[in-house]
Amino acid sequence: MLRSIVFIGVFLSALTAPLASVQTNKATLAKLEQQQQSFYTNQRELSRLHHKRDQLQSKLTELESELSVLRQNRQRLAILLGNGAIRMDRQKVALATLEQSIAQKSERVSNLIKQGWRQASASSWHSFLAPKNPNELARQFAWLRHLVEVRQREIRELAELKRQKADLTEQMRQTQQQQATHRNQLEQRDQKLTELADDLRFKRGKLTPLIDEIQREQAAIKRSISDLQKLLGKVGKIPSPDYDQADRAFTAGQLPWPIQGTVQAKFGERRRGGGLRWQGLVIAGNTGDQVQAVHSGYIRYASQLKGWGMVVIVDHGNDYMSLYGYNRRVFKRQGEPVDTGERLAVLPASDDERYPPLLYFSILRQGNPIDPMKLLAKP
């Protein structure tokens, strides 16, 4: 529909220009039809290229977003690896300190054991049990008890140091395992980053020639429009209507309606699903309803127009034209005169029985659409 709107705008603006010879109409209209088809072909290709470009740009956006996330994850992994390396260094220092403490504690326990044996050897059990000074005996017992307590304390502390060493060794093992996991993940991220970067460069490389192709199609469409305007300028000249009569009729606001029906869309209302607006009226009627001219004039166009069905355009003079679209059949030919209320066409059957057949009706002044409601008689 958008392509039809673009074409009908060019078509109507060109119809307001002075025209040449009647004998050239058939050949010119055939060329016009060919050029119209070329125009639509270019528009379809342009639409396809725009869709392809939008898909490619959407994919590029996704890739750039994925690259950003991967870079953030890689940075996080690099930080984790750096922190793990610091933690490993600290654990190694702590382990060396523990091993040194264990060696010192082991040597102290060994010395205490040796000292106990030397003490026992210095006094045989016989002399120890023989009657002697009670004070001396108490002193020896106290010394032995002290040696035993010190040795037990040192053994407990040595056992605690060995437990701490075992815990620290396990922590270092876990840290090493985490480091290996993080290094593996980092390598995978680097590989994925390389692949995505290559894919991004590849798709960006495809986007440039695609944009060039779009520009070529846009240039072809401009050439098609120019050719259309040239061809439309060759359509046969029609007799000049009564300008004064047309001016009085169109300014009085009493034009008859083209059909009796219900207005489904008014001038200036937005079309369904877009920002384009109606440049005329959409009137609901019945199958076979006769479409009548709202004022006398001469037929400027009466043929098929893609997207609009059978179209009739009447030149009423003084730069006024009326357009009747969506018809099934027309009864007038280009250049023929027409009177007010004369039959121009009939409405087709609706494609959907739930909806009535429609007539598109538009009035133009100097090629510009104006609100028909301001010119038609009140219903």
C-alpha positions as CSV (number, residue, x, y, z in Angstrom):
1,M,0.0,0.0,0.0
2,L,2.9,2.4,0.8
3,R,4.3,1.9,-2.7
4,S,0.8,2.6,-4.2
5,I,0.5,5.8,-2.2
6,V,4.0,6.9,-3.4
7,F,3.0,6.2,-7.0
8,I,-0.4,7.7,-6.9
9,G,1.1,10.9,-5.5
10,V,3.5,11.1,-8.5
11,F,0.7,10.1,-10.8
12,L,-1.7,12.8,-9.7
13,S,0.9,15.6,-9.6
14,A,1.9,14.8,-13.1
15,L,-1.7,14.8,-14.3
16,T,-2.0,18.5,-13.5
17,A,0.6,19.4,-16.1
18,P,-0.3,20.4,-19.7
19,L,-0.7,17.4,-22.1
20,A,0.1,16.7,-25.7
21,S,-1.6,14.7,-28.5
22,V,-4.6,12.3,-28.2
23,Q,-3.2,9.8,-30.8
24,T,-0.2,9.0,-28.7
25,N,-2.3,7.9,-25.6
26,K,-2.4,4.2,-26.2
27,A,1.3,3.8,-26.8
28,T,2.1,6.2,-24.0
29,L,-0.2,4.4,-21.5
30,A,1.4,1.1,-22.4
31,K,4.8,2.5,-21.7
32,L,3.4,4.1,-18.5
33,E,2.2,0.6,-17.4
34,Q,5.6,-0.9,-18.1
35,Q,7.3,2.0,-16.2
36,Q,4.9,1.5,-13.3
37,Q,5.8,-2.2,-13.1
38,S,9.5,-1.2,-13.1
39,F,8.8,1.3,-10.4
40,Y,7.1,-1.4,-8.2
41,T,9.9,-3.9,-8.9
42,N,12.4,-1.4,-7.7
43,Q,10.3,-0.6,-4.7
44,R,10.1,-4.3,-3.8
45,E,13.8,-4.8,-4.2
46,L,14.4,-1.7,-2.1
47,S,12.1,-3.0,0.6
48,R,13.9,-6.4,0.5
49,L,17.3,-4.7,0.9
50,H,16.0,-2.5,3.7
51,H,14.8,-5.6,5.5
52,K,18.1,-7.4,4.9
53,R,20.0,-4.3,6.1
54,D,17.8,-4.1,9.3
55,Q,18.4,-7.8,10.0
56,L,22.2,-7.4,9.6
57,Q,22.3,-4.3,11.8
58,S,20.2,-6.1,14.4
59,K,22.7,-9.0,14.3
60,L,25.6,-6.5,14.6
61,T,24.0,-4.9,17.6
62,E,23.6,-8.4,19.2
63,L,27.2,-9.3,18.4
64,E,28.5,-6.0,19.9
65,S,26.4,-6.6,23.0
66,E,27.7,-10.1,23.3
67,L,31.3,-8.9,22.9
68,S,30.8,-6.3,25.6
69,V,29.5,-9.0,28.0
70,L,32.4,-11.3,27.1
71,R,35.0,-8.5,27.7
72,Q,33.5,-7.8,31.1
73,N,33.6,-11.5,32.0
74,R,37.2,-11.7,30.8
75,Q,38.1,-8.7,32.9
76,R,36.4,-10.3,35.9
77,L,38.3,-13.6,35.3
78,A,41.6,-11.8,35.0
79,I,40.9,-10.1,38.3
80,L,40.1,-13.4,39.9
81,L,43.3,-14.9,38.5
82,G,45.3,-12.0,39.9
83,N,43.7,-12.3,43.3
84,G,44.3,-16.0,43.2
85,A,48.0,-15.5,42.5
86,I,48.3,-13.1,45.4
87,R,46.5,-15.5,47.7
88,M,48.8,-18.4,46.5
89,D,51.9,-16.3,47.3
90,R,50.5,-15.5,50.8
91,Q,49.7,-19.1,51.4
92,K,53.2,-20.2,50.4
93,V,54.7,-17.7,52.8
94,A,52.4,-18.9,55.6
95,L,53.3,-22.5,54.8
96,A,57.0,-21.8,54.9
97,T,56.5,-20.1,58.3
98,L,54.5,-23.1,59.6
99,E,57.1,-25.5,58.4
100,Q,59.7,-23.5,60.2
101,S,57.7,-23.4,63.4
102,I,57.0,-27.2,63.1
103,A,60.8,-27.9,62.7
104,Q,61.6,-25.7,65.7
105,K,58.8,-27.3,67.8
106,S,59.9,-30.8,66.8
107,E,63.5,-30.0,67.9
108,R,62.3,-28.6,71.2
109,V,60.1,-31.7,71.9
110,S,63.1,-33.9,71.0
111,N,65.3,-32.0,73.3
112,L,62.8,-32.3,76.2
113,I,62.6,-36.0,75.6
114,K,66.4,-36.3,75.7
115,Q,66.6,-34.1,78.8
116,G,64.1,-36.4,80.5
117,W,66.1,-39.5,79.7
118,R,69.3,-37.8,80.9
119,Q,67.6,-36.9,84.2
120,A,66.4,-40.5,84.6
121,S,69.9,-41.8,83.9
122,A,71.6,-39.4,86.4
123,S,69.7,-41.0,89.3
124,S,69.1,-44.7,89.2
125,W,65.8,-46.0,90.4
126,H,67.6,-47.7,93.3
127,S,69.1,-44.5,94.5
128,F,65.9,-42.7,93.8
129,L,63.9,-45.1,96.0
130,A,66.6,-45.3,98.7
131,P,66.0,-43.4,101.9
132,K,67.2,-39.8,101.5
133,N,66.5,-36.3,102.4
134,P,62.7,-35.7,101.8
135,N,63.2,-32.2,100.5
136,E,65.6,-33.5,97.8
137,L,63.1,-36.1,96.9
138,A,60.3,-33.6,96.5
139,R,62.5,-31.4,94.4
140,Q,63.2,-34.3,92.0
141,F,59.5,-35.1,91.7
142,A,58.7,-31.5,91.0
143,W,61.3,-31.3,88.3
144,L,60.2,-34.5,86.6
145,R,56.5,-33.3,86.7
146,H,57.6,-30.0,85.1
147,L,59.4,-31.8,82.3
148,V,56.4,-34.0,81.6
149,E,54.0,-31.0,81.5
150,V,56.3,-28.9,79.2
151,R,56.8,-31.9,76.9
152,Q,53.0,-32.5,76.6
153,R,52.3,-28.8,76.0
154,E,54.9,-28.7,73.3
155,I,53.5,-31.9,71.7
156,R,50.0,-30.4,71.6
157,E,51.3,-27.2,70.1
158,L,53.3,-29.3,67.5
159,A,50.1,-31.2,66.7
160,E,48.2,-27.9,66.2
161,L,50.9,-26.6,63.9
162,K,50.7,-29.8,61.8
163,R,46.8,-29.4,61.6
164,Q,47.2,-25.8,60.5
165,K,49.7,-27.0,57.9
166,A,47.3,-29.6,56.6
167,D,44.5,-27.0,56.4
168,L,46.7,-24.6,54.6
169,T,47.9,-27.3,52.2
170,E,44.2,-28.1,51.4
171,Q,43.5,-24.4,50.8
172,M,46.5,-24.1,48.5
173,R,45.2,-27.2,46.6
174,Q,41.8,-25.5,46.2
175,T,43.4,-22.3,45.1
176,Q,45.4,-24.1,42.5
177,Q,42.3,-25.8,41.3
178,Q,40.4,-22.5,41.1
179,Q,43.3,-20.9,39.2
180,A,43.4,-23.8,36.7
181,T,39.6,-23.4,36.2
182,H,39.8,-19.6,35.8
183,R,42.7,-20.0,33.3
184,N,40.7,-22.5,31.3
185,Q,37.7,-20.1,31.3
186,L,39.9,-17.2,30.3
187,E,41.3,-19.1,27.4
188,Q,37.7,-20.0,26.3
189,R,36.6,-16.3,26.6
190,D,39.7,-15.2,24.5
191,Q,38.8,-17.8,21.8
192,K,35.1,-16.7,21.8
193,L,36.2,-13.0,21.7
194,T,38.4,-13.7,18.7
195,E,35.5,-15.6,16.9
196,L,33.0,-12.9,17.6
197,A,35.4,-10.1,16.6
198,D,36.0,-12.0,13.3
199,D,32.2,-12.4,12.8
200,L,31.6,-8.7,13.5
201,R,34.3,-7.7,11.0
202,F,32.7,-10.0,8.4
203,K,29.2,-8.7,8.9
204,R,30.4,-5.1,8.8
205,G,32.1,-5.9,5.6
206,K,28.8,-7.2,4.2
207,L,26.9,-4.1,5.4
208,T,28.9,-1.6,3.3
209,P,28.1,-3.2,-0.2
210,L,24.5,-3.6,1.0
211,I,24.2,0.1,1.7
212,D,25.8,0.8,-1.7
213,E,23.1,-1.5,-3.3
214,I,20.3,0.3,-1.4
215,Q,21.6,3.6,-2.7
216,R,21.7,2.2,-6.3
217,E,18.1,1.1,-5.9
218,Q,17.1,4.5,-4.5
219,A,18.7,6.1,-7.6
220,A,16.8,3.7,-9.8
221,I,13.5,4.6,-8.2
222,K,14.2,8.3,-8.7
223,R,14.9,7.6,-12.4
224,S,11.6,5.6,-12.5
225,I,9.7,8.5,-11.0
226,S,11.3,10.9,-13.5
227,D,10.4,8.5,-16.4
228,L,6.9,8.3,-15.1
229,Q,6.5,12.0,-15.0
230,K,7.8,12.3,-18.6
231,L,5.4,9.6,-19.8
232,L,2.5,11.2,-18.0
233,G,3.3,14.4,-19.7
234,K,2.8,12.7,-23.0
235,V,-0.8,11.6,-22.3
236,G,-3.3,13.1,-24.7
237,K,-4.8,16.5,-24.0
238,I,-8.4,16.7,-23.0
239,P,-10.8,19.5,-23.8
240,S,-10.8,22.3,-21.2
241,P,-13.9,22.3,-18.9
242,D,-15.9,25.4,-18.0
243,Y,-13.7,26.9,-15.4
244,D,-16.3,29.4,-14.0
245,Q,-18.9,26.6,-13.7
246,A,-16.4,24.4,-11.8
247,D,-15.3,27.1,-9.5
248,R,-18.9,27.9,-8.6
249,A,-19.8,24.3,-8.0
250,F,-16.8,23.4,-5.9
251,T,-16.9,26.6,-3.7
252,A,-20.6,26.3,-3.0
253,G,-20.2,23.1,-1.0
254,Q,-23.2,21.4,-2.6
255,L,-21.6,18.6,-4.7
256,P,-23.6,15.4,-4.8
257,W,-22.1,12.2,-3.2
258,P,-20.5,9.7,-5.6
259,I,-22.4,6.9,-3.9
260,Q,-24.9,6.7,-1.0
261,G,-23.1,5.0,1.8
262,T,-21.3,5.3,5.2
263,V,-18.0,7.0,5.6
264,Q,-15.5,4.5,7.0
265,A,-12.4,6.8,7.0
266,K,-12.3,10.6,6.9
267,F,-9.8,12.9,5.3
268,G,-6.6,13.3,7.5
269,E,-7.3,10.2,9.6
270,R,-4.3,7.9,10.2
271,R,-4.2,4.7,8.1
272,R,-4.2,1.4,9.9
273,G,-0.8,0.6,11.4
274,G,1.2,3.6,10.3
275,G,1.8,7.3,10.2
276,L,0.3,7.9,6.8
277,R,-3.0,9.6,6.6
278,W,-6.0,9.3,4.3
279,Q,-6.1,12.0,1.6
280,G,-9.7,11.4,0.8
281,L,-12.8,9.5,2.0
282,V,-13.3,5.8,2.2
283,I,-17.1,5.2,1.7
284,A,-18.8,1.8,2.3
285,G,-21.5,0.8,-0.2
286,N,-23.0,-2.3,-1.7
287,T,-21.9,-4.6,-4.4
288,G,-22.8,-3.2,-7.8
289,D,-23.5,0.3,-6.6
290,Q,-23.1,2.9,-9.4
291,V,-20.3,5.4,-8.8
292,Q,-21.4,8.8,-10.2
293,A,-19.4,11.9,-11.1
294,V,-19.8,14.7,-8.6
295,H,-19.5,17.3,-11.3
296,S,-19.2,17.6,-15.1
297,G,-15.8,17.5,-16.8
298,Y,-13.6,15.2,-18.9
299,I,-12.1,11.9,-18.1
300,R,-8.4,12.3,-17.4
301,Y,-7.7,8.7,-16.5
302,A,-9.7,5.5,-16.6
303,S,-7.7,2.3,-16.1
304,Q,-6.3,-0.2,-13.6
305,L,-3.9,1.2,-11.0
306,K,-2.0,-1.2,-8.8
307,G,-3.2,-1.1,-5.2
308,W,-6.3,1.0,-6.2
309,G,-8.3,-1.3,-8.5
310,M,-10.0,0.4,-11.4
311,V,-9.5,4.2,-11.1
312,V,-11.3,7.0,-12.7
313,I,-10.0,10.6,-12.6
314,V,-12.2,13.5,-13.8
315,D,-10.9,16.9,-14.6
316,H,-13.5,19.5,-13.7
317,G,-11.5,22.6,-14.8
318,N,-10.1,25.4,-12.8
319,D,-7.5,23.0,-11.3
320,Y,-10.2,20.8,-9.7
321,M,-10.1,17.0,-10.1
322,S,-12.0,14.1,-8.5
323,L,-10.6,10.6,-8.1
324,Y,-12.7,7.4,-7.7
325,G,-10.8,4.2,-6.6
326,Y,-11.4,0.6,-5.7
327,N,-13.9,0.1,-8.6
328,R,-14.6,-3.2,-10.4
329,R,-15.5,-1.8,-13.8
330,V,-15.4,1.6,-15.5
331,F,-17.8,2.9,-18.2
332,K,-15.8,5.8,-19.5
333,R,-12.6,6.2,-21.5
334,Q,-9.9,8.8,-21.3
335,G,-10.9,12.1,-23.0
336,E,-14.7,11.5,-22.9
337,P,-16.9,14.2,-21.4
338,V,-19.0,13.4,-18.3
339,D,-22.0,15.1,-16.8
340,T,-22.8,15.6,-13.1
341,G,-24.4,12.4,-11.7
342,E,-23.3,10.3,-14.8
343,R,-22.3,6.7,-14.1
344,L,-18.5,6.2,-14.1
345,A,-18.0,2.8,-12.5
346,V,-19.5,0.1,-10.2
347,L,-18.3,-1.2,-6.8
348,P,-16.9,-4.7,-6.7
349,A,-18.0,-7.5,-4.4
350,S,-16.1,-7.5,-1.1
351,D,-13.3,-10.0,-0.6
352,D,-14.6,-10.7,2.9
353,E,-18.4,-11.1,3.4
354,R,-18.1,-9.6,6.8
355,Y,-17.1,-6.2,5.3
356,P,-18.9,-4.1,2.6
357,P,-17.3,-3.0,-0.7
358,L,-15.5,0.3,-0.5
359,L,-15.0,3.4,-2.7
360,Y,-12.0,5.7,-2.3
361,F,-13.0,9.2,-3.2
362,S,-10.7,12.2,-3.3
363,I,-10.8,15.8,-4.5
364,L,-7.7,17.7,-5.6
365,R,-7.0,21.3,-6.3
366,Q,-3.8,22.0,-8.2
367,G,-2.7,18.5,-7.5
368,N,-3.1,18.8,-3.7
369,P,-5.8,16.8,-1.9
370,I,-8.5,18.7,0.0
371,D,-11.2,17.5,2.4
372,P,-14.2,16.3,0.3
373,M,-16.5,16.8,3.3
374,K,-16.2,20.5,2.9
375,L,-17.3,20.4,-0.7
376,L,-20.0,17.7,-0.6
377,A,-23.6,18.4,0.2
378,K,-24.7,17.5,3.8
379,P,-26.1,14.0,3.8
